[in-house]
Amino acid sequence: MNAEARRAVTGSEQLSEEERALFHHAVRDVVPLPHQPVQAVRPVFPHAQARPAARRPLPGITLPLPVGLPAAGENAASFRAPGLTHGMYARLCRGKLVIQASLDLHGLTVRHAAGVLQDYLESCRMRQLNCVTIIHGKGQRSRDQQGVLRELVRFSLRGHAWVLAYCPARGPTAQGETWVLLRRP
């Protein structure tokens, strides 16, 4: 690298009058951009804005979540709606279906996660997706390691009209992720 190139890269030397004049001539028509402050925005799913103005609550959900869900003898980790074939449910649980979209709820509060989950399901419905995943985490930092977001997700999905089935993902993230099969619109 020659001395002129090194000087241009490091900027360690002052510009000569000739260089300064050339620079000012080259940028004479440049107008600075107006300063616009950046605002934090809640993530919005592309098709979720097309819904009616009134926000529909999640079916049957109240916050805080009721204790003791699901009822004794019920497997909270998975769900299969009546009418869904065992074969399709088994394909979902074995990971044989293609995951078309994913939502990560890590770090959200229960109240915020409930709204984001509803928006996500609406977006998936509008985009005609039928197999998605929801990442809620294992709940290791929750009080008593209960997995509050996991319980919210499973409770919300179980009562949702568009959900045909859900089950925990397989593999190393099995406790922190739920696979969901949605009805076709």
Secondary structure as GFF3:
##gff-version 3
##sequence-region A 1 185
A	DSSP	alpha_helix	3	10	.	.	.	ID=ss1
A	DSSP	alpha_helix	17	26	.	.	.	ID=ss2
A	DSSP	three_ten_helix	48	50	.	.	.	ID=ss3
A	DSSP	beta_strand	79	80	.	.	.	ID=ss4
A	DSSP	alpha_helix	86	94	.	.	.	ID=ss5
A	DSSP	beta_strand	101	104	.	.	.	ID=ss6
A	DSSP	alpha_helix	110	126	.	.	.	ID=ss7
A	DSSP	beta_strand	131	135	.	.	.	ID=ss8
A	DSSP	three_ten_helix	143	145	.	.	.	ID=ss9
A	DSSP	alpha_helix	148	158	.	.	.	ID=ss10
A	DSSP	beta_strand	163	168	.	.	.	ID=ss11
A	DSSP	three_ten_helix	174	176	.	.	.	ID=ss12
A	DSSP	beta_strand	177	182	.	.	.	ID=ss13
###
